[in-house]
């Protein structure tokens, strides 16, 4: 939850960041979207999927032994 909070706070507090994330996703620029997400301080594994109208980020705290913990966030613009 701490990792998700870092990301959400950045989106809410930094309008330029939110715009760049949305724009990069709408341009299907996967590397830039991932770079922007990492720049928030998220340091666990994540998967990202996006469409022209939304972005879905799955934070994955699983390891080789246990596949237990994922948090799915979806933001629509």
Residue pairs with C-beta under 8 A, 6 or more apart in sequence:
1 71
3 41
3 42
3 43
3 44
3 59
3 71
4 59
4 71
4 73
6 40
6 41
6 42
7 37
7 40
7 42
7 57
7 73
8 73
10 17
10 40
11 17
11 18
11 21
11 75
12 18
17 36
20 36
21 33
21 36
21 37
21 55
22 55
22 77
24 32
24 33
24 36
25 33
25 50
25 55
26 50
26 52
28 50
30 48
33 48
33 50
33 55
34 48
37 46
37 48
37 57
42 59
44 59
44 60
44 61
45 59
45 60
45 61
45 62
46 57
46 58
46 59
46 60
47 57
47 58
47 60
48 55
48 56
48 57
48 58
49 55
49 56
50 56
53 76
53 77
54 74
54 75
54 76
54 77
55 74
55 75
55 77
56 72
56 73
56 74
57 72
57 73
57 74
57 75
58 70
58 71
58 72
58 73
59 70
59 71
59 73
60 69
60 70
61 68
61 69
61 70
62 68
62 69
62 70
